[in-house]
Amino acid sequence: MDPNEKTIDDWQVLVNKPVFASDGKEVGIVMSIQPDNVIVSYGPVTPDKYLIPKSSIKDFTDGILYLNDTSEIIDKNYKFE
Amino acid sequence: MPDSSDKNTIGSSDSTLQSASAVLKSNYKQFVQQAANLFPKVDQKLLMNILQFEVAYDDWEGSVLLKVVYPAESVNMDAKKNFIYNRFQRVPTVEADKTLRFKGIRIYVEVLEKILNEDPDIQYITGSATLAPSDAYST
């Protein structure tokens, strides 16, 4: 999947969809789409938030977003709040 | 019994209403798209809130809880804390090793634009704007 070929309209389909890391762990739900990144949050009260580059997206099938990175890498590199 | 001219008026009024809705939605979509293009690194919800407060309330103090996100690697967060302090006279806290969080006043859209231009390392700006001026100095 080449994200750069997608338009903003296409990316909006991802909002509210679940996100999974390459090791199968759930990362969260897509909150919003930025030009280069996807904002993902996880948790009900004080959610962790992740700024995940679109280049890290592996696939989007059956309403689920799959990432190239493991949950450990995502937690270390992309968590910002 | 209403004459046919009345029906025509009602009919044209309905079509005018639909057309107005369509125009409004189309313009709004364009506006949102333009905002995303002009401020790609800013949380669009925050941007819209600041815009709304600025335009609707002339005396709004620009009270905003700002979270400035930097890339995890290759950024000296102490230098970034100094940058924020020099700019806003507020000492930010660091969250998740890459986010500076502080509450400031006089943070308007122009200010967001300036700090984005001054510091290209900024990856993303989020936070929340509030109308309450008394909240401006709390942490």
Backbone of each chain as ProteinMPNN parsed JSONL, in Angstrom:
{"seq_chain_A": "MDPNEKTIDDWQVLVNKPVFASDGKEVGIVMSIQPDNVIVSYGPVTPDKYLIPKSSIKDFTDGILYLNDTSEIIDKNYKFE", "coords_chain_A": {"N_chain_A": [[0.835, -1.188, 0.0], [0.681, 2.088, -0.951], [0.752, 4.948, 0.7], [1.021, 7.532, -0.196], [-0.264, 7.725, -2.551], [-2.853, 7.981, -1.937], [-5.774, 10.014, -1.421], [-6.835, 12.747, 0.711], [-9.52, 12.366, 1.229], [-9.784, 9.604, 0.965], [-8.262, 8.771, 3.14], [-9.782, 9.63, 5.264], [-11.573, 7.634, 5.675], [-10.403, 5.966, 7.475], [-10.817, 6.929, 10.011], [-11.901, 6.332, 13.336], [-11.426, 3.647, 13.13], [-10.04, 0.468, 14.19], [-6.61, -0.122, 15.207], [-3.806, -2.165, 14.685], [-0.724, -3.535, 15.855], [2.295, -5.034, 14.424], [2.826, -7.296, 15.89], [0.41, -8.192, 16.648], [-0.869, -6.904, 18.74], [-3.308, -4.601, 20.032], [-3.308, -1.247, 19.104], [-4.887, 1.012, 19.192], [-7.505, 3.375, 18.423], [-8.166, 5.097, 15.431], [-7.998, 8.534, 15.573], [-7.74, 10.974, 14.183], [-6.674, 12.343, 11.011], [-3.621, 13.404, 9.786], [-1.613, 15.24, 7.409], [0.879, 13.844, 7.134], [0.79, 11.982, 9.103], [-0.988, 9.682, 11.26], [-3.311, 10.049, 13.824], [-3.638, 8.257, 16.707], [-5.546, 6.928, 19.364], [-5.766, 5.41, 22.629], [-7.622, 3.96, 25.141], [-9.995, 4.82, 27.732], [-10.3, 6.967, 29.71], [-7.923, 8.613, 30.382], [-6.527, 8.7, 27.692], [-3.79, 7.098, 25.975], [-1.86, 8.595, 23.441], [-0.926, 8.408, 20.036], [1.337, 9.321, 17.483], [1.447, 8.366, 14.469], [3.41, 7.706, 11.703], [2.352, 7.793, 8.29], [3.814, 6.19, 6.677], [4.304, 3.976, 8.154], [2.184, 2.351, 7.934], [0.92, -0.754, 7.102], [-1.22, -2.16, 5.982], [-4.705, -1.956, 5.11], [-7.397, -3.58, 5.797], [-10.639, -5.078, 5.761], [-11.721, -3.155, 7.468], [-9.781, -2.774, 9.401], [-6.742, -1.409, 10.56], [-3.468, -2.172, 9.858], [-0.15, -2.203, 11.125], [3.365, -1.776, 10.314], [5.168, -1.888, 12.379], [6.195, -3.186, 15.62], [4.36, -3.415, 18.755], [5.976, -2.561, 20.803], [7.902, -0.916, 19.596], [6.202, 1.03, 18.605], [5.152, 2.083, 20.958], [7.451, 3.151, 22.04], [8.441, 4.98, 20.12], [6.352, 6.477, 18.961], [4.439, 7.311, 20.762], [2.95, 10.108, 22.211], [1.557, 11.264, 24.23]], "CA_chain_A": [[0.0, 0.0, 0.0], [1.441, 3.324, -0.986], [-0.127, 5.971, 1.243], [1.136, 8.801, -0.907], [-1.177, 7.732, -3.681], [-4.206, 8.183, -1.446], [-6.182, 11.39, -1.183], [-7.331, 12.974, 2.062], [-10.837, 11.739, 1.323], [-9.573, 8.178, 1.223], [-7.734, 8.591, 4.487], [-10.837, 9.88, 6.249], [-12.254, 6.362, 5.926], [-9.724, 5.292, 8.58], [-11.205, 7.486, 11.317], [-12.68, 5.428, 14.202], [-11.118, 2.237, 12.858], [-9.006, -0.068, 15.095], [-5.239, -0.213, 14.684], [-3.057, -3.259, 15.292], [0.716, -3.6, 15.585], [2.678, -6.238, 13.665], [2.809, -8.454, 16.791], [-0.979, -8.552, 16.939], [-1.453, -6.144, 19.848], [-4.102, -3.457, 19.61], [-2.671, 0.05, 19.39], [-5.943, 1.959, 19.538], [-8.491, 3.764, 17.42], [-7.748, 6.297, 14.688], [-8.749, 9.731, 15.982], [-7.767, 11.938, 13.079], [-5.673, 12.154, 9.965], [-2.787, 14.548, 9.428], [-1.025, 14.985, 6.087], [1.936, 12.832, 7.158], [0.634, 11.078, 10.235], [-2.315, 9.295, 11.729], [-3.384, 10.177, 15.276], [-4.326, 7.088, 17.262], [-5.636, 7.004, 20.819], [-6.144, 4.151, 23.261], [-7.998, 4.086, 26.552], [-11.213, 5.62, 27.873], [-10.282, 8.156, 30.566], [-6.758, 9.413, 29.983], [-5.992, 7.838, 26.625], [-2.478, 7.28, 25.354], [-2.028, 9.034, 22.049], [0.208, 8.065, 19.183], [1.469, 10.021, 16.211], [2.019, 7.282, 13.665], [3.609, 8.122, 10.312], [1.611, 6.993, 7.314], [4.735, 5.219, 6.09], [4.309, 2.775, 8.995], [0.972, 1.564, 7.702], [1.159, -1.906, 6.238], [-2.393, -2.584, 5.216], [-6.016, -1.629, 5.658], [-8.353, -4.563, 5.25], [-11.807, -5.404, 6.588], [-11.936, -2.126, 8.48], [-8.717, -2.77, 10.418], [-5.475, -0.85, 10.087], [-2.315, -2.943, 10.325], [1.107, -1.45, 11.052], [4.603, -2.53, 10.098], [5.99, -1.913, 13.595], [5.684, -3.91, 16.791], [3.771, -2.538, 19.778], [7.075, -2.0, 21.592], [8.456, 0.198, 18.81], [5.166, 2.069, 18.541], [5.093, 2.721, 22.273], [8.7, 3.891, 22.278], [8.719, 6.043, 19.147], [5.212, 7.25, 18.455], [3.545, 7.785, 21.825], [3.299, 11.485, 22.557], [0.747, 11.795, 25.336]], "C_chain_A": [[0.877, 1.248, 0.0], [0.553, 4.483, -0.538], [-0.113, 7.257, 0.435], [0.187, 8.883, -2.103], [-2.613, 8.022, -3.254], [-4.504, 9.675, -1.308], [-6.669, 11.51, 0.25], [-8.693, 12.305, 2.248], [-10.716, 10.247, 1.613], [-9.151, 7.933, 2.659], [-8.808, 8.788, 5.553], [-11.62, 8.602, 6.58], [-11.665, 5.661, 7.154], [-10.191, 5.759, 9.953], [-12.173, 6.529, 12.019], [-12.425, 3.944, 13.935], [-10.01, 1.752, 13.81], [-7.656, -0.233, 14.399], [-4.503, -1.327, 15.43], [-1.585, -3.212, 14.877], [1.033, -4.918, 14.893], [2.702, -7.484, 14.554], [1.399, -8.805, 17.253], [-1.631, -7.768, 18.059], [-2.207, -4.923, 19.332], [-3.413, -2.161, 20.022], [-3.728, 1.073, 19.795], [-6.888, 2.198, 18.387], [-7.999, 5.024, 16.72], [-8.649, 7.469, 15.074], [-8.876, 10.727, 14.837], [-6.604, 11.677, 12.137], [-4.941, 13.472, 9.748], [-2.17, 14.253, 8.065], [0.028, 13.873, 6.083], [1.724, 11.752, 8.209], [-0.829, 10.745, 10.497], [-2.303, 9.401, 13.254], [-4.24, 9.043, 15.814], [-4.391, 7.239, 18.775], [-6.148, 5.683, 21.371], [-6.448, 4.396, 24.73], [-9.135, 5.064, 26.746], [-11.054, 6.94, 28.637], [-9.128, 9.1, 30.212], [-6.024, 8.627, 28.89], [-4.549, 8.164, 26.25], [-2.716, 7.69, 23.905], [-0.744, 8.789, 21.267], [0.153, 8.869, 17.889], [2.198, 9.054, 15.275], [2.179, 7.731, 12.217], [2.868, 7.202, 9.335], [2.493, 5.921, 6.681], [4.787, 3.929, 6.908], [3.1, 1.879, 8.76], [1.252, 0.456, 6.691], [-0.047, -2.183, 5.348], [-3.66, -2.075, 5.898], [-7.028, -2.562, 5.022], [-9.445, -4.852, 6.266], [-11.997, -4.417, 7.737], [-10.903, -2.091, 9.577], [-7.419, -2.276, 9.792], [-4.324, -1.642, 10.697], [-1.032, -2.145, 10.102], [2.291, -2.375, 10.822], [5.371, -2.771, 11.395], [5.335, -2.721, 14.722], [5.134, -2.907, 17.811], [4.86, -1.864, 20.614], [7.679, -0.775, 20.884], [7.459, 1.359, 18.761], [5.113, 2.838, 19.853], [6.304, 3.627, 22.511], [8.816, 5.122, 21.38], [7.55, 6.968, 18.841], [4.282, 7.779, 19.532], [3.921, 9.215, 22.207], [2.492, 12.032, 23.722], [0.156, 10.664, 26.144]], "O_chain_A": [[1.723, 1.418, 0.878], [-0.297, 4.949, -1.298], [-1.106, 7.983, 0.385], [-0.121, 9.968, -2.597], [-3.48, 8.277, -4.089], [-3.602, 10.487, -1.104], [-6.89, 10.506, 0.927], [-8.976, 11.745, 3.307], [-11.47, 9.702, 2.419], [-9.625, 7.002, 3.311], [-8.747, 8.18, 6.621], [-12.249, 8.506, 7.633], [-12.342, 4.86, 7.798], [-9.985, 5.065, 10.949], [-13.108, 5.997, 11.42], [-13.135, 3.086, 14.46], [-9.141, 2.534, 14.194], [-7.572, -0.45, 13.191], [-4.572, -1.417, 16.656], [-1.243, -2.901, 13.735], [0.182, -5.8, 14.781], [2.61, -8.603, 14.05], [1.224, -9.626, 18.153], [-2.823, -7.939, 18.316], [-1.816, -4.296, 18.348], [-2.987, -2.013, 21.168], [-3.475, 1.914, 20.658], [-7.057, 1.359, 17.502], [-7.468, 5.924, 17.37], [-9.87, 7.418, 14.93], [-9.954, 11.25, 14.557], [-5.691, 10.904, 12.428], [-5.56, 14.518, 9.552], [-2.209, 13.109, 7.615], [0.079, 13.061, 5.159], [2.404, 10.727, 8.2], [-1.751, 11.414, 10.031], [-1.385, 8.898, 13.903], [-5.401, 8.883, 15.437], [-3.408, 7.634, 19.403], [-6.857, 4.938, 20.695], [-5.639, 4.965, 25.463], [-9.24, 6.043, 26.007], [-11.634, 7.946, 28.228], [-9.344, 10.239, 29.797], [-5.017, 7.971, 29.156], [-4.14, 9.324, 26.211], [-3.633, 7.208, 23.239], [0.364, 8.945, 21.78], [-0.905, 9.067, 17.291], [3.425, 8.953, 15.304], [1.198, 8.098, 11.57], [2.78, 5.992, 9.543], [2.008, 4.89, 6.214], [5.259, 2.903, 6.419], [3.005, 0.787, 9.319], [1.748, 0.695, 5.59], [0.078, -2.406, 4.144], [-3.676, -1.803, 7.098], [-7.456, -2.373, 3.883], [-9.204, -4.867, 7.473], [-12.385, -4.8, 8.84], [-11.119, -1.438, 10.598], [-7.047, -2.652, 8.68], [-4.226, -1.764, 11.918], [-0.841, -1.508, 9.066], [2.236, -3.575, 11.09], [6.132, -3.733, 11.504], [4.12, -2.908, 14.767], [5.41, -1.71, 17.735], [4.688, -0.735, 21.075], [7.927, 0.258, 21.505], [7.842, 2.525, 18.864], [5.039, 4.066, 19.872], [6.197, 4.706, 23.095], [9.242, 6.185, 21.833], [7.757, 8.132, 18.495], [3.421, 8.612, 19.247], [5.085, 9.497, 22.493], [2.725, 13.16, 24.156], [-0.557, 10.907, 27.118]]}, "seq_chain_B": "MPDSSDKNTIGSSDSTLQSASAVLKSNYKQFVQQAANLFPKVDQKLLMNILQFEVAYDDWEGSVLLKVVYPAESVNMDAKKNFIYNRFQRVPTVEADKTLRFKGIRIYVEVLEKILNEDPDIQYITGSATLAPSDAYST", "coords_chain_B": {"N_chain_B": [[-58.402, 27.411, -1.787], [-55.057, 27.161, -2.74], [-53.413, 29.078, -5.261], [-51.634, 28.205, -8.322], [-49.323, 29.682, -8.422], [-48.533, 30.047, -5.802], [-47.727, 27.456, -5.121], [-45.58, 27.216, -6.788], [-43.897, 29.055, -5.651], [-43.409, 27.942, -3.15], [-42.179, 25.595, -3.977], [-39.886, 26.587, -5.285], [-38.719, 27.804, -3.161], [-38.024, 25.624, -1.544], [-36.162, 24.364, -3.209], [-34.273, 26.343, -3.301], [-33.462, 26.376, -0.677], [-32.298, 23.82, -0.395], [-30.232, 24.138, -2.16], [-28.801, 26.165, -0.91], [-27.934, 24.797, 1.356], [-26.291, 22.901, 0.194], [-24.349, 24.526, -0.927], [-23.277, 25.667, 1.373], [-22.216, 23.417, 2.703], [-20.347, 22.571, 0.825], [-18.632, 24.782, 0.757], [-17.737, 24.692, 3.384], [-16.373, 22.254, 3.438], [-14.318, 22.876, 1.674], [-13.088, 24.894, 3.145], [-12.228, 23.516, 5.464], [-10.451, 21.759, 4.277], [-8.596, 23.557, 3.273], [-7.624, 24.629, 5.639], [-6.349, 22.38, 6.699], [-4.371, 22.071, 4.798], [-2.912, 24.45, 5.037], [-2.117, 24.451, 7.705], [-0.68, 21.924, 8.375], [0.569, 20.653, 10.499], [-0.869, 21.045, 12.734], [-3.283, 20.164, 15.153], [-6.448, 19.811, 13.955], [-8.83, 20.247, 15.263], [-8.103, 21.825, 17.455], [-7.15, 24.044, 16.043], [-9.494, 24.988, 14.778], [-11.025, 25.637, 17.022], [-9.512, 27.733, 18.172], [-9.63, 29.566, 16.075], [-12.399, 30.045, 16.015], [-12.864, 31.191, 18.564], [-11.233, 33.436, 18.378], [-12.411, 34.885, 16.286], [-15.065, 35.179, 17.078], [-14.99, 36.392, 19.579], [-13.766, 39.346, 20.369], [-12.272, 40.165, 22.541], [-10.998, 37.943, 23.462], [-8.561, 36.208, 25.318], [-6.771, 34.414, 24.356], [-6.3, 31.977, 25.651], [-4.771, 29.007, 26.009], [-4.175, 25.561, 26.309], [-1.339, 24.118, 25.448], [0.185, 21.577, 23.53], [3.164, 20.554, 22.392], [4.625, 18.58, 20.062], [7.572, 16.727, 19.524], [9.945, 14.97, 17.395], [10.942, 11.753, 18.592], [13.62, 11.034, 18.56], [16.867, 12.543, 18.257], [16.402, 15.156, 19.158], [16.989, 17.826, 21.3], [15.511, 18.107, 24.205], [15.729, 19.862, 26.336], [16.669, 22.187, 25.171], [14.458, 22.753, 23.638], [12.606, 23.226, 25.626], [13.639, 25.58, 26.626], [13.236, 27.173, 24.4], [10.44, 27.347, 24.34], [10.054, 28.602, 26.804], [11.359, 31.065, 26.442], [9.753, 32.099, 24.48], [7.123, 32.133, 25.471], [7.211, 32.62, 28.183], [6.652, 30.589, 29.993], [7.14, 27.612, 31.844], [7.419, 24.584, 30.404], [6.052, 21.254, 30.89], [7.359, 17.945, 30.417], [6.072, 15.376, 28.488], [5.858, 11.917, 27.903], [8.44, 11.852, 26.91], [8.671, 13.391, 24.616], [6.867, 15.417, 24.25], [5.984, 18.734, 24.848], [4.249, 20.456, 27.304], [2.172, 23.087, 28.146], [0.433, 25.869, 29.618], [-0.753, 28.707, 28.159], [-1.195, 32.26, 27.448], [-2.529, 34.607, 25.046], [-2.233, 33.117, 22.75], [-2.656, 32.828, 19.603], [-3.862, 32.152, 16.24], [-1.948, 33.217, 14.558], [0.273, 33.083, 16.177], [0.707, 30.36, 16.423], [1.432, 29.844, 13.792], [3.801, 31.326, 13.67], [5.509, 30.022, 15.563], [5.703, 27.546, 14.393], [7.052, 28.208, 12.075], [9.406, 29.174, 13.178], [10.483, 26.978, 14.469], [11.29, 24.279, 12.914], [11.536, 21.684, 13.765], [9.299, 20.904, 15.094], [6.794, 18.511, 15.302], [4.1, 18.147, 15.614], [1.234, 19.906, 16.757], [-0.947, 20.095, 19.408], [-3.726, 20.263, 21.73], [-5.846, 22.349, 23.808], [-8.221, 24.96, 23.562], [-9.512, 27.564, 25.63], [-12.232, 29.553, 26.847], [-12.193, 30.688, 29.302], [-10.646, 33.118, 31.147], [-9.543, 33.032, 33.703], [-8.369, 30.646, 33.968], [-6.005, 30.764, 32.776], [-3.505, 30.993, 34.019], [-3.062, 28.79, 35.517], [-1.665, 25.491, 36.135]], "CA_chain_B": [[-57.437, 26.618, -2.568], [-53.937, 28.006, -3.171], [-53.202, 29.042, -6.712], [-50.417, 27.512, -8.724], [-48.143, 30.528, -8.197], [-48.086, 29.762, -4.44], [-46.977, 26.191, -5.149], [-44.283, 27.469, -7.408], [-43.061, 29.781, -4.694], [-42.943, 26.985, -2.145], [-41.228, 24.706, -4.637], [-38.608, 27.261, -5.526], [-38.121, 28.056, -1.861], [-37.379, 24.378, -1.127], [-34.957, 24.108, -3.993], [-33.283, 27.336, -2.895], [-32.949, 25.929, 0.619], [-31.383, 22.705, -0.649], [-29.054, 24.68, -2.814], [-28.03, 26.884, 0.111], [-27.271, 23.781, 2.185], [-25.208, 22.299, -0.586], [-23.278, 25.533, -1.036], [-22.642, 25.802, 2.696], [-21.4, 22.219, 2.96], [-19.218, 22.574, -0.092], [-17.702, 25.808, 1.234], [-17.14, 24.224, 4.639], [-15.382, 21.235, 3.082], [-13.156, 23.587, 1.117], [-12.437, 25.609, 4.248], [-11.534, 22.525, 6.3], [-9.325, 21.265, 3.491], [-7.602, 24.628, 3.223], [-7.008, 24.706, 6.975], [-5.426, 21.246, 6.818], [-3.228, 22.318, 3.912], [-2.12, 25.576, 5.531], [-1.572, 24.101, 9.021], [-0.673, 20.458, 8.398], [1.122, 20.095, 11.732], [-1.699, 21.458, 13.869], [-4.534, 19.455, 15.408], [-7.461, 20.652, 13.302], [-9.855, 20.626, 16.251], [-7.54, 22.968, 18.173], [-7.102, 25.177, 15.116], [-10.855, 25.493, 14.592], [-11.454, 26.268, 18.279], [-8.829, 29.021, 18.299], [-10.225, 30.444, 15.057], [-13.752, 30.41, 16.436], [-12.787, 32.111, 19.703], [-10.637, 34.688, 17.908], [-13.339, 35.622, 15.423], [-16.33, 35.473, 17.767], [-14.791, 37.217, 20.781], [-12.644, 40.263, 20.142], [-11.453, 40.326, 23.751], [-10.484, 36.643, 23.917], [-7.154, 36.37, 25.711], [-5.913, 33.395, 23.742], [-5.921, 31.012, 26.68], [-4.669, 27.705, 25.338], [-3.284, 24.508, 26.81], [-0.659, 23.731, 24.218], [1.075, 20.42, 23.582], [4.022, 20.612, 21.21], [5.245, 17.257, 19.932], [8.811, 16.657, 18.746], [10.358, 13.587, 17.124], [11.546, 11.162, 19.79], [15.075, 10.975, 18.452], [17.631, 13.672, 17.702], [15.952, 16.48, 19.585], [17.363, 18.191, 22.659], [14.282, 18.623, 24.797], [16.038, 21.018, 27.187], [16.705, 23.349, 24.276], [13.074, 23.049, 23.246], [11.956, 23.841, 26.796], [14.1, 26.97, 26.641], [12.558, 27.851, 23.284], [9.07, 27.641, 24.786], [10.117, 29.579, 27.896], [11.699, 32.371, 25.864], [8.653, 32.552, 23.621], [5.841, 32.29, 26.174], [7.436, 32.827, 29.617], [6.051, 29.471, 30.732], [8.003, 26.43, 31.868], [6.589, 23.429, 30.019], [6.383, 19.924, 31.39], [7.643, 17.0, 29.325], [5.25, 14.159, 28.527], [6.252, 10.826, 27.007], [9.789, 12.151, 26.393], [8.696, 14.106, 23.339], [5.81, 16.42, 24.169], [6.052, 19.832, 25.813], [2.878, 20.828, 27.635], [2.099, 24.283, 28.976], [-0.766, 26.673, 29.418], [-0.322, 30.072, 27.888], [-2.198, 33.207, 26.957], [-2.215, 35.281, 23.774], [-1.85, 32.125, 21.736], [-3.603, 32.959, 18.503], [-3.464, 31.385, 15.05], [-0.686, 33.797, 14.066], [1.352, 32.601, 17.048], [0.991, 28.977, 15.996], [2.154, 29.95, 12.526], [5.163, 31.803, 13.942], [6.377, 29.022, 16.207], [5.966, 26.493, 13.402], [8.093, 28.717, 11.178], [10.659, 29.334, 13.922], [11.022, 25.688, 14.883], [10.874, 23.226, 11.971], [11.564, 20.368, 14.411], [7.976, 20.567, 15.633], [6.152, 17.467, 14.511], [2.645, 18.215, 15.741], [0.763, 20.748, 17.855], [-2.321, 19.816, 19.804], [-4.078, 20.934, 22.968], [-7.239, 22.799, 23.862], [-8.419, 26.388, 23.828], [-10.606, 27.805, 26.557], [-12.664, 30.954, 26.928], [-12.079, 31.181, 30.674], [-9.351, 33.761, 31.365], [-8.993, 32.711, 35.022], [-7.67, 29.38, 33.834], [-4.815, 30.97, 31.958], [-2.23, 30.927, 34.73], [-2.923, 27.548, 36.269], [-0.826, 24.516, 35.433]], "C_chain_B": [[-56.295, 27.516, -3.07], [-53.77, 27.958, -4.683], [-51.836, 28.47, -7.029], [-49.156, 28.34, -8.463], [-47.597, 30.318, -6.781], [-47.22, 28.503, -4.404], [-45.586, 26.412, -5.734], [-43.334, 28.16, -6.43], [-42.477, 28.822, -3.661], [-41.882, 26.064, -2.759], [-39.873, 25.353, -4.83], [-37.905, 27.559, -4.214], [-37.386, 26.809, -1.37], [-36.075, 24.148, -1.875], [-33.86, 25.098, -3.637], [-32.621, 26.913, -1.59], [-31.948, 24.797, 0.445], [-30.081, 23.218, -1.247], [-28.163, 25.413, -1.81], [-27.278, 25.898, 0.998], [-26.072, 23.195, 1.462], [-24.021, 23.253, -0.698], [-22.519, 25.64, 0.28], [-21.716, 24.617, 2.978], [-20.158, 22.194, 2.081], [-18.155, 23.583, 0.369], [-16.991, 25.354, 2.51], [-16.065, 23.182, 4.359], [-14.112, 21.879, 2.55], [-12.357, 24.272, 2.217], [-11.611, 24.653, 5.114], [-10.297, 21.997, 5.577], [-8.2, 22.294, 3.439], [-6.876, 24.761, 4.566], [-5.988, 23.594, 7.148], [-4.187, 21.451, 5.953], [-2.313, 23.406, 4.466], [-1.445, 25.267, 6.87], [-1.522, 22.579, 9.172], [-0.193, 19.858, 9.707], [0.262, 20.41, 12.954], [-2.953, 20.59, 13.935], [-5.682, 20.336, 14.906], [-8.564, 21.076, 14.262], [-9.381, 21.844, 17.051], [-7.551, 24.215, 17.297], [-8.488, 25.818, 14.95], [-11.364, 26.185, 15.854], [-10.821, 27.645, 18.444], [-9.417, 30.025, 17.313], [-11.591, 30.958, 15.503], [-13.703, 31.442, 17.563], [-12.251, 33.476, 19.259], [-11.643, 35.545, 17.155], [-14.58, 36.063, 16.197], [-16.143, 36.439, 18.931], [-13.537, 38.075, 20.603], [-11.697, 40.33, 21.33], [-10.927, 38.986, 24.278], [-8.978, 36.735, 24.159], [-6.227, 35.335, 25.09], [-5.415, 32.382, 24.736], [-5.956, 29.599, 26.107], [-3.732, 26.781, 26.117], [-2.635, 23.9, 25.566], [0.237, 22.515, 24.453], [1.854, 20.379, 22.277], [4.824, 19.311, 21.14], [6.478, 17.338, 19.034], [9.121, 15.198, 18.402], [11.118, 13.041, 18.322], [13.072, 11.229, 19.745], [15.628, 12.311, 17.944], [17.098, 15.052, 18.061], [16.34, 16.69, 21.044], [16.173, 18.853, 23.339], [14.535, 19.805, 25.735], [16.085, 22.299, 26.358], [15.292, 23.749, 23.858], [12.297, 23.677, 24.4], [12.355, 25.315, 26.895], [13.418, 27.797, 25.556], [11.145, 28.264, 23.707], [9.091, 28.717, 25.876], [10.408, 30.982, 27.344], [10.533, 32.958, 25.073], [7.408, 32.931, 24.426], [5.983, 32.583, 27.671], [6.684, 31.793, 30.459], [7.04, 28.304, 30.706], [7.151, 25.208, 31.536], [6.996, 22.162, 30.757], [6.595, 19.005, 30.184], [6.793, 15.749, 29.521], [5.771, 13.172, 27.496], [7.558, 11.113, 26.276], [9.803, 12.986, 25.115], [7.656, 15.21, 23.219], [5.994, 17.476, 25.25], [4.638, 20.359, 26.023], [2.918, 22.067, 28.518], [0.817, 25.039, 28.665], [-0.332, 28.116, 29.243], [-1.481, 30.976, 27.519], [-1.644, 33.917, 25.729], [-1.663, 34.288, 22.739], [-2.945, 32.123, 20.661], [-3.086, 32.164, 17.294], [-2.124, 31.893, 14.516], [0.51, 33.289, 14.88], [1.721, 31.162, 16.69], [1.826, 28.988, 14.718], [3.607, 30.351, 12.768], [6.034, 30.713, 14.543], [6.658, 27.845, 15.258], [7.058, 26.924, 12.427], [9.441, 28.799, 11.88], [11.301, 27.994, 14.257], [10.53, 24.559, 13.962], [10.916, 21.823, 12.569], [10.188, 19.94, 14.917], [7.281, 19.593, 14.696], [4.63, 17.647, 14.494], [2.308, 19.138, 16.909], [-0.685, 20.395, 18.143], [-2.599, 20.536, 21.117], [-5.525, 21.35, 22.955], [-7.285, 24.282, 24.192], [-9.595, 26.551, 24.769], [-10.959, 29.282, 26.584], [-12.358, 31.55, 28.283], [-10.723, 31.813, 30.929], [-8.719, 33.375, 32.69], [-8.165, 31.441, 34.981], [-6.27, 29.563, 33.251], [-3.505, 30.74, 32.705], [-2.05, 29.645, 35.532], [-2.075, 26.566, 35.466], [-1.548, 23.202, 35.29]], "O_chain_B": [[-56.541, 28.514, -3.747], [-53.966, 26.914, -5.305], [-50.998, 28.273, -6.149], [-48.065, 27.793, -8.302], [-46.389, 30.393, -6.555], [-46.162, 28.461, -3.776], [-44.581, 25.884, -5.256], [-42.136, 27.881, -6.394], [-41.291, 28.85, -3.334], [-40.843, 25.792, -2.157], [-38.838, 24.742, -4.568], [-36.677, 27.569, -4.138], [-36.275, 26.901, -0.847], [-35.047, 23.796, -1.297], [-32.676, 24.764, -3.661], [-31.413, 27.06, -1.404], [-30.88, 24.804, 1.057], [-28.988, 22.785, -0.883], [-26.937, 25.3, -1.851], [-26.122, 26.131, 1.351], [-24.996, 23.018, 2.033], [-22.862, 22.855, -0.582], [-21.289, 25.697, 0.304], [-20.585, 24.79, 3.431], [-19.066, 21.843, 2.529], [-16.958, 23.293, 0.374], [-15.799, 25.601, 2.692], [-14.987, 23.21, 4.953], [-12.997, 21.5, 2.909], [-11.126, 24.242, 2.227], [-10.461, 24.933, 5.452], [-9.24, 21.811, 6.179], [-7.02, 21.959, 3.545], [-5.665, 24.978, 4.611], [-4.898, 23.817, 7.675], [-3.086, 21.051, 6.33], [-1.09, 23.302, 4.378], [-0.348, 25.752, 7.146], [-2.237, 22.01, 9.997], [-0.494, 18.704, 10.013], [0.632, 20.077, 14.08], [-3.596, 20.318, 12.921], [-5.864, 21.461, 15.372], [-9.163, 22.138, 14.096], [-10.149, 22.774, 17.296], [-7.912, 25.302, 17.747], [-8.623, 27.041, 14.979], [-12.053, 27.202, 15.771], [-11.496, 28.607, 18.808], [-9.672, 31.179, 17.658], [-11.895, 32.145, 15.383], [-14.414, 32.446, 17.522], [-12.734, 34.522, 19.692], [-11.724, 36.758, 17.351], [-15.085, 37.17, 16.005], [-17.043, 37.222, 19.235], [-12.41, 37.587, 20.677], [-10.492, 40.523, 21.172], [-10.461, 38.908, 25.415], [-8.226, 37.259, 23.337], [-5.014, 35.391, 25.291], [-4.257, 31.968, 24.689], [-7.014, 29.07, 25.769], [-2.64, 27.179, 26.525], [-3.295, 23.257, 24.749], [0.953, 22.441, 25.452], [1.285, 20.194, 21.202], [5.597, 18.991, 22.043], [6.448, 17.923, 17.951], [8.608, 14.289, 19.054], [11.85, 13.772, 18.988], [13.726, 11.454, 20.763], [14.932, 13.087, 17.29], [17.329, 16.014, 17.328], [16.064, 15.855, 21.906], [15.866, 20.016, 23.079], [13.662, 20.654, 25.912], [15.608, 23.351, 26.783], [14.977, 24.933, 23.742], [11.446, 24.541, 24.194], [11.533, 26.179, 27.202], [13.069, 28.959, 25.764], [10.716, 29.391, 23.46], [8.26, 29.626, 25.879], [9.773, 31.958, 27.741], [10.361, 34.176, 25.015], [6.727, 33.909, 24.118], [4.978, 32.774, 28.356], [6.148, 32.117, 31.519], [7.687, 28.041, 29.692], [6.261, 24.842, 32.304], [8.138, 22.019, 31.192], [6.084, 19.252, 29.092], [6.8, 15.143, 30.592], [6.084, 13.54, 26.364], [7.753, 10.663, 25.147], [10.88, 13.259, 24.585], [7.577, 15.872, 22.184], [6.142, 17.15, 26.427], [3.922, 20.668, 25.07], [3.622, 22.089, 29.528], [0.208, 24.874, 27.608], [0.373, 28.673, 30.085], [-2.603, 30.517, 27.305], [-0.455, 33.835, 25.421], [-0.752, 34.599, 21.971], [-3.997, 31.501, 20.808], [-2.003, 31.582, 17.338], [-1.279, 31.112, 14.08], [1.604, 33.092, 14.35], [2.896, 30.799, 16.658], [2.795, 28.241, 14.584], [4.525, 29.799, 12.162], [7.161, 30.496, 14.098], [7.722, 27.229, 15.321], [7.883, 26.114, 12.004], [10.484, 28.536, 11.282], [12.526, 27.889, 14.321], [9.481, 23.963, 14.208], [10.402, 20.877, 11.972], [9.943, 18.755, 15.14], [7.189, 19.807, 13.487], [3.964, 17.345, 13.504], [3.007, 19.152, 17.923], [-1.535, 20.394, 17.252], [-1.781, 21.339, 21.565], [-6.339, 20.803, 22.212], [-6.496, 24.786, 24.991], [-10.556, 25.782, 24.722], [-10.108, 30.146, 26.375], [-12.269, 32.77, 28.422], [-9.721, 31.098, 30.928], [-7.494, 33.382, 32.811], [-7.349, 31.196, 35.87], [-5.462, 28.635, 33.237], [-2.508, 30.339, 32.104], [-1.008, 29.436, 36.154], [-1.804, 26.776, 34.283], [-1.001, 22.256, 34.725]]}, "name": "protein", "num_of_chains": 2, "seq": "MDPNEKTIDDWQVLVNKPVFASDGKEVGIVMSIQPDNVIVSYGPVTPDKYLIPKSSIKDFTDGILYLNDTSEIIDKNYKFEMPDSSDKNTIGSSDSTLQSASAVLKSNYKQFVQQAANLFPKVDQKLLMNILQFEVAYDDWEGSVLLKVVYPAESVNMDAKKNFIYNRFQRVPTVEADKTLRFKGIRIYVEVLEKILNEDPDIQYITGSATLAPSDAYST"}
